[in-house]
Amino acid sequence: PVLTQDPVSSVIPCGANTTFAVTAGGAQPLAYQWYFNSNSIPWGTNAILTLTNASAANNGFYFAAATNIYGGITSAAATLTVTSSPPLITFDPQSTTAPCGGSATFPVAASSCAPITGYQWFLGANPVPGANAATLTVGAMDNSKLGAYYAVVSNAAGSAISAAAYLTLGFTENFDDAATVAADGWQGYNTRSEEQHV
């Protein structure tokens, strides 16, 4: 066979599709086999190779071999470079309430072509110590835990910030708590609530 067109290198964003193509002439029939970094691609047996939803795992060299009854020829290698992008938040934490002494859970979800390298939760402008997972649990609820919680999700290309979820104090025992808050404010409510839990 004679190759008249080699595959062309390309740079594509993470998640995109791309194709590599060769053109060969010679006695028919012609058979094709594509290779990725010297490893044969089981489904790459046509003159055109299509890659879908590319990720960093697809970075490398691609080339094809064309054969017929008289022998074979190998194309030049083309390089595929898949560029990374920051994570995309797919589920934001949701606002909730928790009783004094109780707990609340905030989950966040993100999609990322590159591996996620870290999570960090914040309460307001302050990072929450040890809060480095996709789910945050806030325990021992008191006034110091009230506020806006959000997560920063990172990969090698950058970071994404979730929407803020607000944690507010809920009533613990019965509807008399509402009267306590109205009469004494939150401080009086917390004091009585703590006494009830002793």
C-alpha positions, 0 to 999 in steps of 0.5 A: 500500500501507499499512504497519501494522507497521514493523520493530523495532530489536534488539540481539543477541550476535555469532553469533545470529540475528534477524528484521525484519518489516513488515506491509502492506495494500493491493491484491494482490499485494504485493512487498517489498524489504529494504534494508541501509544504503540497499543492496538485499538481493538475497534480502530479498524477503519481508515477513520478513527473517532474518539468521543468524550475525550479526557486526559487519558486520551492524550498521546500518539495515534497512528495507523497501519494499512495492509493488503496482500502485498504487505503493509505501511505505517503512517506518521504519528499524530498527537492528541492533546486534551486540554483540562478545564476546572470542575463544574458544580452539578449539585449545590448544597441546600439550605437547612435548619438544625436544632440546638445540639443537633447536626446538619449535612451538606453535600456537593457534587461536581463533574470533572474531566481531570481528576478532582484534587480536593474539596474545601468547605467554608463558613463565610470567609473561613475554611472549615478545618478538616472539611475536605470531602464532598459531604460536610457534616456540621455537628453540636449545633450552636450559634457559632455554626450558623451562617453560609456554607459553600464548597470549593472543588479543585482539579489541576486546571482550577477551581469551582465554587458552589452556591452558598447554603444557609444553616439556621437554628431550628426549634428542638422540643416543642412549640413553646420554644417559639415563645422563649425566642420571642421573650428572651431572644436566641441567647435565652433560647439556647440557655434553656435548650442546653438545660433541657439537654443536660 
